[in-house]
Amino acid sequence: MPITDAFFRIDTDDTLRETAIHGSPDYPFKYYLENIKDFDLGCVDWHWHTEVEFVYIRDGSATFNIGADRMVLSEGMGLFINSSIVHRFESDSDCIIPNIVFSPELIAEKDSLLFKKYIEPVISSSESYLMLAPENPEGRVCIDLLNEVFDEQNNDNVDELRTVSLLMELWRHIYLLSVREKGSVPVSSKSNQARLQIMMQFIYDNFRQNLTLNDIAGSVSISPSSALLIFRNYIHTTPVLYLIEYRLKYAASLLATTEMKIEAVADETGFNSCEYFCRKFKQLYNVTPTEYRNTHKII
């Protein structure tokens, strides 16, 4: 999406899977030029997609959360995010990130030799992401190819054939970088990410109720301590804090789109105390619910 003064949000389903379609069925590729600061709360919030993603930091710096890892990337660095990996970007200041999201099947058909030999080993590997550092020779090559892809998208008449040709060359280097750490994603990692998504869906379905940590952990039949560990490892928060933040974001949507009284919004989003709701809302948004409504009301 273009850089504007508006605030954007990532739309996801109950498992955090992004609902946006990147490209089209006959050309599953999309180029974006984004400023992380343009997103609500300066955050491209938690989401995942089956497509792979390449990000380049053109200006500024940002914190990237990918799976269980957290890192700061600065100007000139690049990043490859693997298929179906939950991730989040955040920045307190302007951070311009041209990026591409595409299906690996754009490069080769799923049942083809190329897919089985060069694509499947990467998307099923233990690598959730690869950092592309300009001081590393192979990282530099990937960044240069990535910028060629970006430049092509800025032409008046985009050459899809050249784009795919560049993506294939880029993928060759990603394959070479990835296969150094051979092996499949550990079963425990896959299982825990699945548990995380189920617990999140349980929160979405029941956030109006008086949920406890035991309730959330019980949705996947694990102990409260295990639930805490999974949330902390993957999205760097606790189940209860995630529940509260989800309630507050839902409340913000109600404030902007309805005429409901503040007390009714608090009750609708699972807060037993309006005073507590207002306090937590200001902690997250730095304004009161009424102030938020006055500045975000959708007519």
N, C-alpha and C positions, 0 to 999 in steps of 0.2 A: 504494500500500500504506500502511497506517496507520503512524504513528510508534511504534516499540517500542524495547526495549533489545536486540533481536536484531541480528545482522549479516546483511546481504543482499548478494547478488551479482547482477550482470547476466549472464544466460545467453545465449551467442551460438553461432552455428555457426562453421564453419571460415573464413568470410569476415568475421567480426565482426558479421554480421546478427543482431539480437536475435531470440530464438526465442519470446519471450512474445507472446501474442495480446492486442492492445489492444481491448477491447470484444468484439463479436460480429459475424458476417457481416451481420446485418440492422441493426446499430447499431455501426459501427466507431469507437467513441469511448470513452476511458477517462480518468478523473480520478484523480490520485494526490496524496497529501499525504505528503511525504518529508522526512527529515532526512539530508543527505548523510553526516553523521557516523555514521549507523546502518549504512552500507555497509562492507564489508570494506576495511580500510586507509583508511577515510574517503574512498572513491572510487567513484563510479559509472563503472565502467571503460569503455574504448573499445567503442562499438557504433554501429549504424546501423539504421534501419528505413525502410520506404517511407512510413510515416505522417509527417505534420508534427508538430512539438512546440512548445508554448508553455510557458515557465517564468517564474515570478515569485519574486523573492527577498523572502520575508516577514520573515525575521529572519536576521541574520548576513551573511556574505560567502563567496564561493567563487571558485575559479579554474575557468574554463570553457575547454576546448580544443575548437575546432570546425574541422574540416578542418585547414588549415595555420595557423590563428590561435589565439592564446592571450590571454585577458583576465580581469580580476577584476571581478566584479559584486557590488554591495553592496545592502543593504536598500532596497527600494522600486523596484528596477530590474526590467525584464522582458526576455525574449528569445524570438525566433522562430527555430526551427531548421528548415531546409528538408528536403524529402524526400531520403532516401538519403545524407545527409551524416554522416560518421563524427564522433562527439563523445564527450567525457569531462568529468565534473565532479569536483572534489576540494576538500576543506576540512579544516583542522586542528581546527576547532571546530564547534559546532552551527550548522547552516545549514538553515533550514526553507524548502522550495521546493514550494508547490503547483504542479502542472503538469498539462497535458492533452496527450494523444497521440491523434490521430485521422486517419482517411483523408480526403483532400480530396473523395473521392467521396461523403462524407456530405453535402456542400454541394450538389453537382451531379453528375449522371450523366456518365461519362467522354466520351460522344459528344455531349453536349448543347452548345448554344451557350454557356451560362454557363461550362461547364468550359473550352471552347476559348478563350473570350474573357478570362476572369478568373482561372482557376486554372492552366491550362497555362503562361501567360507567367511566373507566379511560380515554379512548381516546376522550370521549365527555364531560369530566369534565371541570371545570374552570381552571384546573392546566395545564399551558403551559409547565411547567418543575417542577422537584423536585430536590432540592439540597441534596446530600447524604454526611453528615458530619460524620467523623469517631468518633467524641466525642459523637454523638447521638447513643444510642444502636441499634435502628432500621436501622439507616444509616450505622452503622458498619456491621450489618448482610448483607445488600445489597452490600456493597463494597467487603466483603469477598466472597460472591457468584459470584459477577462480576469477581473477580480475578480467581476464579475457572474456570469460563467460558473461560477466556483468556488462562489459563494454558492448558486447554483441546485443544485449537486451536493450541498450539505449539507442540503438540505430533506428531510424525511421522504418526501415524494412528489415525486420529480424530474420536472419538466416537460420532456420531450425536445424538444417543439416549440419551447419558449422557448429551450432550449439551442442548438438548431440556428439559430434566428433570431439569437441573439447571435453565434454563430460566423460567420454570413454577414456581419453588420455588421463584425465584427472583421476578417474576410478582406478586406472592401472597403478598409479602411484599410491593411492589409498590401499589397494590390495597388497602391494609390496610392504607398506608400513604395517598393515594389520596382521599379515601372516607371520610376522616375527614372534607374535605372542599367540601361538596356535592353541586351539582348544575351544570347546563349546562353552556357552554360558553355564555356570554352575547351576545344578538343579535347585539348590537352596535359593539362589538369586532369583530365578524365574518364579519359584514358588512364593517368595516373599513379596515380589512385585505384584503378583496376582492377589495375594492377601491384602496388600495395601489398597488395590483398586476395589476389592470387595468391601473393605471397611469404609472407604470413601463413599461408595454407593449406599451403604447402610446409613451413613451420616446424612447424605442427600435425601434419602427416603424418610428419615425419622428426626430431622433436626428440630422440629417443633416440639418434640417430646423432651422430657427431662432425662437426657442421656447421661450415662456415666462411663468412665473408662472400662469398667467391667462389661457394660452393654456392648461397647464398640469391639472389644477383644472377643467377646462371645460370638459375634457375628461370623467369625472365622475359626472358632473353637481353639483359641490360643490364650495364653496367660496375659494379664495386663502388662507385665514386664516385657513380654515379647512384642506386644502391640506398640509399646513405647519405643522399643528398639527399632522396629521397622519404620515407624514414622520419622524418628530422628535420623536414621540412616538415609532414607530416601528423600524426604522433604523438609528435614531439619526443623521440625516442630513436634509438638505432642498431639495425640488424638483430640484432647479436650481443647487445646488452643486452636487447632484446625477447625473444630466444630464451631467455636465462638467466632472465628474470622469468617467462616462460611455464613453464619447467621447474620453477621454485620453486613456482608456484601449483598445478601438477599434483602436486608432491610434498606440498604442504599437504593436498590432497584425499586422497592416499593415507594420510598420517599420521592423518587424522581418521576414515577409513573402513575401514582394514585393520590387521592385526597385523604387517605387514611390519617387519623390522628396519631400523634407520636406514641401514645399509650397503646393504641391498637397495633401499630407496627411492631412495638416491642413484644406484645403478646403473640402476634402472628409468627414471629421469628424465634419463639422459644425462650424469651427472657421473662422471668417471673417478676422482675423489678424494673420499672421504667427508669428509675434513677441509675441503676446499674447499667442498663442498656445505654443510656445517654453518656455515661462515663466511658464505657468501653468504645462507643462509637467515636467519641472525640479523640481517644487514644489512637485509633486507627486512621481516621480521616483528618484530624487536626481542626475540625469544625464540629459544631453541635448538629444534631439531626435537622433542626429548623434551618440553620445556616446552609447546610448541604442542600436541602430542598429548595431554598431560595435561589441557589446558583446552578442547580442541576435539573430543575423542573422541565420535563418534556411536555411541550404544549401540543 
